[in-house]
Amino acid sequence: IIDRCNINKKQRSYWLEIAKEFNIEVYCVEFKISPELAKERIKNRKNHPTIKENTSLEKIDAIVSMFQKEYQEPTFDEGFNYIITVYSKSE
């Protein structure tokens, strides 16, 4: 299980190559949330190695903006066997 954002094909390709090398089926679980909910979750995040509790709102906005700009939806062409999309119910 790889638990990280992997927001674009380049980031995901590293893990997909390892799976291919060992002939492992790959499931992608994509979580879709609004930018507002993402900002709220970042703001309330505790004990994260790169996002501290006192991170400014401007920095949080920049993080979410970068994610939106760089994001590429996962596709089967990348090597996924399954793609599961989960939508937030808390919005």
N, CA and C of each residue as an Amber inpcrd file, in Angstrom:
protein
   273
   0.8560000  -1.1710000   0.0000000   0.0000000   0.0000000   0.0000000
   0.8980000   1.2290000   0.0000000   0.6650000   2.0910000  -0.9680000
   1.3850000   3.3550000  -1.0500000   0.4030000   4.4410000  -0.6440000
   0.6580000   5.1040000   0.4560000  -0.2380000   6.1280000   0.9760000
   0.4120000   7.4950000   0.7900000   0.1750000   8.0600000  -0.3800000
   0.6720000   9.4120000  -0.6750000  -0.1390000   9.9710000  -1.8180000
  -0.0170000  11.2390000  -2.0730000  -0.8920000  11.8790000  -3.0590000
  -0.6320000  11.4400000  -4.4980000   0.6220000  11.3660000  -4.9190000
   0.9110000  10.9540000  -6.2970000  -0.0250000  11.6510000  -7.2810000
   0.0830000  12.9770000  -7.3510000  -0.9000000  13.7720000  -8.0740000
  -0.7510000  13.7710000  -9.5870000   0.3520000  13.1960000 -10.0900000
   0.4970000  13.1660000 -11.5490000   1.1170000  11.8450000 -12.0010000
   1.0890000  11.6420000 -13.3100000   1.5660000  10.3780000 -13.8810000
   3.0300000  10.1150000 -13.5440000   3.8390000  11.1610000 -13.5640000
   5.2670000  10.9880000 -13.2760000   5.4740000  10.4270000 -11.8690000
   4.7850000  10.9860000 -10.8850000   4.9260000  10.5030000  -9.5090000
   4.4430000   9.0650000  -9.3700000   3.3480000   8.7380000 -10.0350000
   2.7940000   7.3770000  -9.9370000   3.6370000   6.3610000 -10.6810000
   4.3430000   6.7850000 -11.7270000   5.0960000   5.8440000 -12.5660000
   6.1550000   5.0730000 -11.7760000   6.7500000   5.6980000 -10.7870000
   7.7610000   5.0340000  -9.9630000   7.1770000   3.7660000  -9.3310000
   6.0150000   3.9170000  -8.7100000   5.3860000   2.7940000  -8.0160000
   4.8380000   1.7660000  -8.9980000   4.3140000   2.2390000 -10.1060000
   3.7690000   1.3270000 -11.1130000   4.8680000   0.4730000 -11.7490000
   6.0390000   1.0310000 -11.9040000   7.1650000   0.2520000 -12.4440000
   7.5640000  -0.8690000 -11.4840000   7.5780000  -0.5930000 -10.2080000
   7.8900000  -1.6320000  -9.2130000   6.8470000  -2.7360000  -9.2770000
   5.5780000  -2.3740000  -9.3270000   4.5000000  -3.3670000  -9.4150000
   4.6440000  -4.2070000 -10.6740000   4.9890000  -3.5620000 -11.7810000
   5.1630000  -4.2720000 -13.0530000   6.3220000  -5.2710000 -12.9640000
   7.4010000  -4.8380000 -12.3310000   8.5810000  -5.7010000 -12.1750000
   8.2360000  -6.9910000 -11.4300000   7.3380000  -6.8890000 -10.4470000
   6.9710000  -8.0440000  -9.6380000   5.6220000  -8.6410000 -10.0310000
   5.0790000  -8.1840000 -11.1500000   3.8160000  -8.7000000 -11.6800000
   2.6900000  -8.6320000 -10.6370000   2.5290000  -7.4530000 -10.0530000
   1.5350000  -7.2320000  -9.0060000   0.3610000  -6.4390000  -9.5750000
  -0.8690000  -6.8730000  -9.2810000  -2.0460000  -6.0910000  -9.6570000
  -2.0380000  -4.7840000  -8.8760000  -2.4430000  -3.7030000  -9.5480000
  -2.4040000  -2.3990000  -8.9070000  -3.8000000  -1.7810000  -8.8540000
  -4.2120000  -1.4680000  -7.6490000  -5.4690000  -0.7660000  -7.4090000
  -5.1310000   0.6970000  -7.1230000  -5.8470000   1.5900000  -7.7400000
  -5.7140000   3.0090000  -7.4410000  -6.9940000   3.4410000  -6.7400000
  -6.8400000   4.0450000  -5.5680000  -7.9900000   4.6090000  -4.8720000
  -7.8000000   6.1190000  -4.8930000  -8.6560000   6.7800000  -5.6470000
  -8.5860000   8.2280000  -5.8220000  -9.6610000   8.8740000  -4.9460000
  -9.2280000   9.8110000  -4.1010000 -10.1570000  10.5210000  -3.2300000
 -10.4010000  11.9080000  -3.8000000 -11.6580000  12.2080000  -4.1150000
 -12.0060000  13.5150000  -4.6790000 -12.7000000  14.3600000  -3.6210000
 -12.0950000  15.5290000  -3.3580000 -12.6800000  16.4770000  -2.4230000
 -12.5450000  17.8770000  -3.0230000 -13.3270000  18.7950000  -2.5140000
 -13.2580000  20.1720000  -2.9970000 -11.9840000  20.8450000  -2.4710000
 -11.5370000  21.8830000  -3.1550000 -10.3830000  22.6350000  -2.6500000
 -10.6300000  23.1860000  -1.2420000 -11.8530000  23.5900000  -0.9660000
 -12.1730000  24.1410000   0.3580000 -11.9940000  23.0890000   1.4470000
 -12.4690000  21.8820000   1.1870000 -12.3130000  20.8100000   2.1690000
 -10.8410000  20.4260000   2.3110000 -10.1110000  20.4230000   1.2230000
  -8.6690000  20.1250000   1.2840000  -7.9570000  21.1440000   2.1730000
  -8.2780000  22.4130000   1.9970000  -7.6600000  23.4630000   2.8170000
  -7.9890000  23.2770000   4.2940000  -9.2380000  22.9440000   4.5740000
  -9.6560000  22.7240000   5.9600000  -8.8990000  21.5430000   6.5760000
  -8.7460000  20.4760000   5.8040000  -8.0250000  19.3020000   6.3210000
  -6.5520000  19.6020000   6.5510000  -5.9510000  20.3710000   5.6450000
  -4.5430000  20.7520000   5.8290000  -4.4040000  21.6090000   7.0900000
  -5.3080000  22.5480000   7.2450000  -5.2700000  23.4600000   8.3930000
  -5.3530000  22.7030000   9.7160000  -6.1160000  21.6310000   9.7420000
  -6.3240000  20.8720000  10.9820000  -5.4040000  19.6670000  11.1240000
  -4.4880000  19.4920000  10.2140000  -3.6060000  18.3240000  10.2350000
  -2.5980000  18.4170000  11.3800000  -2.3850000  17.3220000  12.0430000
  -1.4460000  17.2660000  13.1660000  -0.3080000  16.2960000  12.8340000
   0.8810000  16.6090000  13.3270000   2.0500000  15.7200000  13.2410000
   2.4150000  15.3120000  11.8130000   2.3250000  16.2350000  10.8740000
   2.7390000  15.9580000   9.4970000   4.1800000  16.4220000   9.3430000
   5.0250000  15.6540000   8.6430000   6.4450000  16.0290000   8.5610000
   6.7210000  17.3340000   7.7960000   5.8520000  17.7270000   6.8800000
   6.1290000  18.9410000   6.1050000   5.1020000  20.0480000   6.3010000
   3.9330000  19.7300000   6.8160000   2.9050000  20.7380000   7.0490000
   2.7270000  20.8760000   8.5560000   3.1670000  21.9960000   9.0710000
   3.1330000  22.2210000  10.5170000   1.8050000  22.8510000  10.9400000
   1.5120000  22.7700000  12.2260000   0.2540000  23.2930000  12.7560000
   0.1120000  24.8010000  12.5510000   1.2260000  25.5270000  12.4740000
   1.1650000  26.9790000  12.3200000   1.3510000  27.4200000  10.8570000
   1.1120000  26.5210000   9.9070000   1.2400000  26.8720000   8.4950000
   0.2320000  27.9680000   8.1530000   0.7000000  29.0020000   7.4770000
  -0.1640000  30.1420000   7.1710000  -1.2360000  29.7670000   6.1500000
  -2.3210000  30.5190000   6.1630000  -3.3950000  30.2950000   5.1920000
  -2.8980000  30.5220000   3.7680000  -1.9740000  31.4620000   3.5800000
  -1.4110000  31.7100000   2.2560000  -0.6460000  30.4840000   1.7500000
   0.1090000  29.8600000   2.6410000   0.8660000  28.6560000   2.2670000
  -0.1000000  27.5040000   1.9520000  -1.1420000  27.3690000   2.7460000
  -2.1450000  26.3230000   2.5040000  -2.8130000  26.5510000   1.1550000
  -3.1780000  27.7970000   0.8550000  -3.7620000  28.1270000  -0.4530000
  -2.8060000  27.7460000  -1.5830000  -1.5160000  28.0290000  -1.3940000
  -0.5140000  27.7190000  -2.4120000  -0.3720000  26.2100000  -2.6160000
  -0.4230000  25.4520000  -1.5360000  -0.3280000  23.9960000  -1.6210000
  -1.4930000  23.4370000  -2.4330000  -2.7080000  23.8570000  -2.1010000
  -3.8990000  23.3540000  -2.7940000  -3.8940000  23.8130000  -4.2540000
  -3.4890000  25.0380000  -4.5020000  -3.4130000  25.5550000  -5.8670000
  -2.4290000  24.7460000  -6.7110000  -1.2680000  24.4150000  -6.1230000
  -0.2710000  23.6050000  -6.8270000  -0.8280000  22.2200000  -7.1420000
  -1.5180000  21.6240000  -6.1860000  -2.1170000  20.3150000  -6.4150000
  -3.1180000  20.3770000  -7.5660000  -3.9540000  21.4030000  -7.5800000
  -4.9410000  21.5350000  -8.6470000  -4.2670000  21.6980000 -10.0080000
  -3.2140000  22.4760000 -10.0400000  -2.4970000  22.7410000 -11.2930000
  -1.7950000  21.4890000 -11.8150000  -1.1890000  20.7310000 -10.9250000
  -0.3760000  19.5720000 -11.3020000  -1.1740000  18.2790000 -11.4540000
  -2.3950000  18.2650000 -10.9360000  -3.1770000  17.0320000 -10.8780000
  -3.4810000  16.4560000 -12.2680000  -3.2550000  15.1590000 -12.3910000
  -3.6420000  14.3980000 -13.5780000  -4.4230000  13.1900000 -13.0910000
  -5.6300000  13.0320000 -13.6150000  -6.4480000  11.8880000 -13.2070000
  -5.7470000  10.5890000 -13.5560000  -5.8220000   9.5890000 -12.6810000
  -5.2370000   8.2870000 -13.0000000  -5.9870000   7.6250000 -14.1580000
  -5.2490000   6.8890000 -14.9770000  -5.8430000   6.1860000 -16.1180000
  -5.3360000   4.7540000 -16.1720000  -6.0970000   3.9140000 -16.8400000
  -5.6770000   2.5190000 -17.0030000  -4.4260000   2.4180000 -17.8680000
  -4.2230000   3.3670000 -18.7570000  -3.0310000   3.3690000 -19.6120000
  -1.7370000   3.4250000 -18.8060000  -1.8100000   3.9400000 -17.5980000
  -0.6260000   4.0280000 -16.7400000  -0.2080000   2.6570000 -16.2150000
  -1.1480000   1.7220000 -16.1660000  -0.8290000   0.3990000 -15.6540000
  -1.6890000  -0.0540000 -14.4950000  -2.7000000   0.7390000 -14.1550000
  -3.6040000   0.3270000 -13.0780000  -4.5220000  -0.7910000 -13.5670000
  -4.7750000  -1.7470000 -12.6900000  -5.7530000  -2.7910000 -12.9850000
  -7.1510000  -2.3540000 -12.5890000  -7.2230000  -1.5320000 -11.5360000
  -8.4910000  -1.0330000 -11.0300000  -8.3070000   0.4210000 -10.6120000
  -9.3200000   1.2370000 -10.8610000  -9.3280000   2.6150000 -10.3740000
 -10.6560000   2.8240000  -9.6530000 -10.5610000   3.1480000  -8.3800000
 -11.7380000   3.3400000  -7.5380000 -11.7490000   4.8120000  -7.1140000
 -12.8420000   5.4940000  -7.3570000 -12.9540000   6.8950000  -6.9780000
 -13.9030000   7.0270000  -5.7980000 -13.4330000   7.7230000  -4.7660000
 -14.2070000   7.9410000  -3.5540000 -14.4850000   9.4350000  -3.4350000
 -15.7620000   9.7760000  -3.2860000 -16.1580000  11.1720000  -3.1490000
 -16.4710000  11.4480000  -1.6830000 -16.1020000  12.6390000  -1.2290000
 -16.3440000  13.0010000   0.1610000 -17.8180000  13.2490000   0.4130000
 -18.2920000  12.7080000   1.5080000 -19.6930000  12.9000000   1.8970000
 -19.8280000  14.0940000   2.8370000 -18.6970000  14.5890000   3.3340000
 -18.7350000  15.6200000   4.3770000 -18.7840000  17.0440000   3.8370000
 -19.0770000  17.2160000   2.5650000 -19.1110000  18.5760000   2.0040000
 -20.5090000  19.1140000   1.9790000
